[in-house]
Amino acid sequence: MNKIVPDPPRFTPDREIFDRALRHYLQPTSPPSFTVQQDLSFEDALAQICDLLRCAAATAAGTTQGMVGDQRHMAGATAHLIDKAKTLADRALDCLKPH
């Protein structure tokens, strides 16, 4: 009996080919989207963290409006965790200011 479809070729795993493929597909193709200047002070970095957390909290809170069920609960929990982190960052920033 003749087979209509031939057997697939034998595959022999080759670590060098595997590593080369990983390097090709996993290497960053573009520069990082966010960089930090080396001379950024601790206080300025903390102030920027507070601003980023404020934006993230607003985004997470806005996202919950269009969701239902478990997705809404997860988005709400994310907004809550971001808000807690923002509160702690704000407190740390307050500690740096002279009284």
N, C-alpha and C positions, 0 to 999 in steps of 0.2 A: 504494500500500500504506500503510495506516495503522499507526503504531507504537503498541503497547500501552503501553510505558513511555516517557515523554517524556525528552528530553535534560535532563541536569542543568543548573542555572543556571550562567551564566558567572561565574567567580570572578575578581575583580580584587583583588589584594593591596593592602591599605591599611595603611601603617606605623602610623598612629595607632590603628587597631583592634588591631593586633598588640601594640603597646606597652601599651595599656590592658588587654588580656587577660593579658599577662605580669605587670603590676603587680598585677592582681587575684589571680591564682593563686599568685604567688611571694612576696607580702608575708607576713611572719610574722603568724600569727593569734593567737599566744599569747606571753606574755613568755618570755625565755630561761630555760631550766631550770636554769642555773647562772650565778651572778654572783659577782664577787670584790669584797670591800670594798677601798676605796681606801687604807685605812691598814694593809693587810696587809703585814707585813715580809717581806723576802727570805727570811730563815731560816724563818719560818712557812709561806710559800708553798712552799718546797722540802720542808719536812716533810710538807705536805699532798700534794705531788706523789708523794713516796715512798709514802704511804699509798694513794693512788689507783692507783699502779703495782702495789703489792702485791695489791690487790683485782683489778685487771685480769689479773695473772698467774694468780691462783687461778681466776678465771673461765675464762680461756683453757685452763688445764690441765684443768679439769673438763669443758670442752667436748670435748676430744680423746677422752674415754672413749667417747662414743657414736658416733664417726665411724670410717670405714674409708677406706683408699686415699689418694688425693690430698688429700681434705678433711682427713683426720687429719694428714697431713704439713704442710698449710698452717696448721692450728690449732696444731700443735706448734711450727712456726717462729714463729708470732705470739707464743706463750707465751715462747719463747726470746728474741725481740727485746725483749719487755716486761721480762723478767728482767734483760737486759743494761742497759736504760735505768734500771731500779730500782737496780741495782748502782752505776751512775754517779751517780745522784741521791743515793744513800746516801753515796757518797764525797765528793760536793760538800758535803753537809751536815756530814760529819765535818771537812772543811777549815775550816768556819766556827767550829767549837768551839775554844775556847782549849785549848792543850796544857799 
